[in-house]
Amino acid sequence: MSVQKHIGWGYQFNEFACFPSTHLKIIILIIIIGLEAQLLGIVVGKERPDLEEKKDSLVRSIADGKKKLVELEDEILR
């Protein structure tokens, strides 16, 4: 008896409902990847603070650009 259920999603992509243990493994992997990114940020901040400052500046710039894009889209739609 199979527990998997086919759910179509997008072009040439299939997602299968699976056992809770598989979901737990996926969640653990996501957490590990996030921790790895945080650790990399800490190491870069200590070893190359100039690069960390540049990254922070770029992140702020991207966020400001996204905010401005939303504002312009709203203005156009009025």
Stockholm file with secondary structure:
# STOCKHOLM 1.0

chainA/1-78         MSVQKHIGWGYQFNEFACFPSTHLKIIILIIIIGLEAQLLGIVVGKERPDLEEKKDSLVRSIADGKKKLVELEDEILR
#=GR chainA/1-78 SS CCCCEEEECSTTCEEEECCHHHHHHHHHHHHHHHHHHHHHHHHHHHHCHHHHHHHHHHHHHHHHHHHHHHHHHHHHHC
#=GC SS_cons        CCCCEEEECSTTCEEEECCHHHHHHHHHHHHHHHHHHHHHHHHHHHHCHHHHHHHHHHHHHHHHHHHHHHHHHHHHHC
//
